[in-house]
């Protein structure tokens, strides 16, 4: 499933008791369309490429769900439509306006939305000019009251690209590695005058993107020197001065996968690496790989 959502009114991706989440809403829609639940077959469980935090948006999210032939037949009902087209159409009728499934297709053999992904790409958008401030985009763009030095922010971001231990930019989780390969991290102004961070990695640890943004925004404000984010990286520990910026400016733009004939091998490698990372984390050592959801 290719899907998109406005994260403003969701308490993140993952299902949480008593809270409105993307996963819970999507699985509820699937249960309705596939006629599963307490009196039928087990309710569908969705696996996602990147578990976004509360308030984070997605334009190019990917998820998968296992559905048998009877379930697809239920989605088609009495029509003669292709069952996957029918599923897409009927989901549009039961899901809220802030969650859209654009496309449903049969997954290639070995596909896993989470472990098969090779990279995730995010963008963080900031408006620092009152003349460019758009009230219609207020839920998706961070308003910053002072002008930002984009060139200084770009210079501060460059040393962070590559394979590093990003412990200074991640909320710690027991048994999880903080070593990641940051493939892209840069700042630019777009055609609307917004200050945009482009961030891409094989995977991200919890709050990593917003922490990277926060550290370089401090440079753009002139409060910190250009080399400060690199100093944080080298220290490999959280610093109270490094703020995590608000979620609303962050959007998951795209998830990329290898060719179909490489999907199963990719997923198997990532699962094995995750198991090694968790074992190393429990033993108190530092693994040199790792994968996680953004």
N, C-alpha and C positions, 0 to 999 in steps of 0.2 A: 504494500500500500504506500503510495506517495501522498503525503498529507501536509497541511499547513494549519497554523493556529495563531491566534492572538492570545498571548499568555497573560494578559492583564488580569483576568478574572479566574485564572486557574492557579491552584496551589502547587504548581509544578507538574511534571509528567507523571511521576509514580503514584499509584493508588495509595491513599491514606484514609483511614476511617473518619467519616464525618466531614471530609473536605472534598471540594470539587477539583478534580484533577483531569488532565488530558487522558491518561490511560483509563481511568474509571469511566469517563464519559464515552470514549471510543468503544470500550468493551461492552458498555451498556447498550450502545447503538447496535453493535454486532449481535448481541444476544437477542435483541428485538427482531432484527431482520432475519437471523438464522434460526429463530424460534428455539433457542436453547434456554437453559436456566433450571430452576428448581424442579420442574415437572418434565423436563426433556433431557437432552444430552448435556454434558458439562458446559458451563459458560466458557466462551473463548478467552484465551489468555494471549495477550499481544506482547511481542518482543520488539523493542525499538532500537534504532541506531544510536541515539544519544538522549539520555534522560536529562531534560532541561529543568532548571530551577524555577521556583515560583516567579512569575512575571516575565520570564524569558519567552520570546516569540520564536516561531519556526516558519520558514518559507519552503524549505526543502527537506523536511523530515521523512524518514523511511521506517516502516515497521512491517513485521510479518506475523501471520497467524495461521495455525493449522486448522483447516476446514475439510471435512470429508464430503463425499459426493452428495450425500443426503442433505447436508447443510447447504450446499450450493443450490440444490434443487429447491429447497425451501425459500431461498432468496429470490429465485426466479418466479415462484408462485405458479400461476396458470398461464403465464405468458410464454412465448417461444423465443424470447431474447436470450442472447448469450448470458450464462449465469453470472459471469464476472462483471459484465456491463450492468446487469440487473442489480447486483450487489452494490456497485458504485452509485447507481441511481437511487436505490432505496436508502442507502446511508445518508445521502443528501437530504432525504425527507425526514429523517429522525434525529440527525445531529444538530446541535445549535449553530448559530451563525458564526461563532468564533472558532469553529473547528471544521475543516473541510478535507474530505478525502478526494483528491483529484483523480486518482487512478488505482484500479485493482487489477493485478495480473497474476497468472500462475508463476510461482517462483521457480527458477532453474534448480536442478538437483544440487543439494548441498548448500543452498542459500541460507544465510543467517543474518538478519538485519544488523545485529550487534557485532558479532564476532567476524563477519565477513567484510566489514567496511575497512577500507585502507586509509581513509582520511575524512575529517569533518571540517567544514569551513564556516566560520562565524563572521559577522560584521557588527561593530558597535558604532552607533551614530550619535553625534553630539552637535548641538547648535550653540554657537558662541556669539551670534550676531543678532541683535533684536530685529533688524530689518529682514532677516531670513526666517524668523521664528514662525512656525505654522501651527496654529492651535489644533488643526485636524490630525497632526502627527505627534501630538503631545504624549501619547501612550507608547510611542516607538522611538522617540528621540529624546536624549537627555538635554535639558536646558542648562547651559553654563553661563553664568553672569559676566564672566571676564573673558576677553579674547585669549585664545590659545596659540602658542608658538608651535605650529605643526612640524616645522623642520626640526626643532629641538626634540619633539616627541618621536619623530622618525629615527633620529640619531640615537635616542635612548633605547629604542626598541631593537635596533639591529644586533647588538651583542647577545640578545636573548634567543636568537634563532639558532637552532641546532639541537643536539642531544644533550640534555642537562637534567640535573636534579632540581625540580621546581618546587621543593618543599616550602620555600619562602612565599609561594603564590598559590598554595593549595591548602584547603582545610583538611587536616589529617584524618584518615580513616584507618582503623586497626586492620593490619594485614595487607594494606594496599600500598603499592609503590607510588612515589612521586616523580619518578624518572619518565620523561616524555621526549619525543622528538618534535620540536616546534618547527614546522616547515616554513611558515610565513607569519611575520608579524610586522606590519607597516602602517603608517598613518598618511592620510591624504585628504585634500578637500575635493568634494565631488562637484558636479555641475550646479547643484543647488546651494553651494556654499557650506554644506555640512562638513564637519570634521569626522572622518570615517577611519576606523581601525579595521584592517583585514587580518584575520587570525586563522591559521590553518595548522592542523596537527594530525598525526595518526590517531590520537585520542587525547582527551583532557581529563584532569582530575578535578575534584569538586571545587568550584568557584575560581578556577584557574584563569579563565579568560577575563573575568571582571576584575581580578586582582592585578593582572598584567596591565589592563587599561588604567586602573586607578593609579598605579605607580608611574606610568608615563604621563598621565594627565597632571600629576604633581610637577613634573618637569615642564610641561607646557604652560603651567601657571607661573613658572619662575620660582616656585617654592623650593625646588630641589635641583641639583646640578644634573647634567646629562648623564653622568656615570652612575647616578644613584640606583636605578633599577638593576644594573649589572652587579653593584655591590650587594644588593639584597639577594640576588641569585647566588652569589658566591657564599654568602653567609648560611644559606640553606635552612633558615628558620624564619617564622613569621615575625614581622615587625609591626608594632602597634601603629606606627606612622604610615604604613602602607594600607590605604583604605580600599575596600572592595566597593566598586561603584554600583549604582542602582541597576536593577535588572532590566528596566524598561527599554534601555537603549540597545539591548543585545538581541540578535536574531541569528538562528541557525539557518544558514543560506543553502547549504548543499552537503550531501553525503556521497562519497564516491566508492565504487566497488571494482574489483578486478574483472577481467573477462569471465564469462560464464564457466568455462572449463577450468578456471582456477579458484572458483568460489569455495568448493569444499575443502581444498587444501589450505586456503587462507583461514577459514574458520577453525580448522583443526589446529593450526599453528597458534592462533590467537588464544584459543581455549587452553592449550598446553602452557603457553607463556603466562596466562593469568593464574593458572594453578601454581606454577613455579613462583610467581610474584607473591602470592598469598602465603605460600610456605616460607619464603624468605622473609616476608614481613613479620610473620609469627615468630621466626627465629631471631629477629632483630638484625638481619643483614640487609644490605642494599642491592637489590637486583638491578640488572642493566637493561631491562626491557620493561614492557608493561603496556597494558591496554585498559581503557576504561571508557565509560560513556561520558560525553561532554555535559 
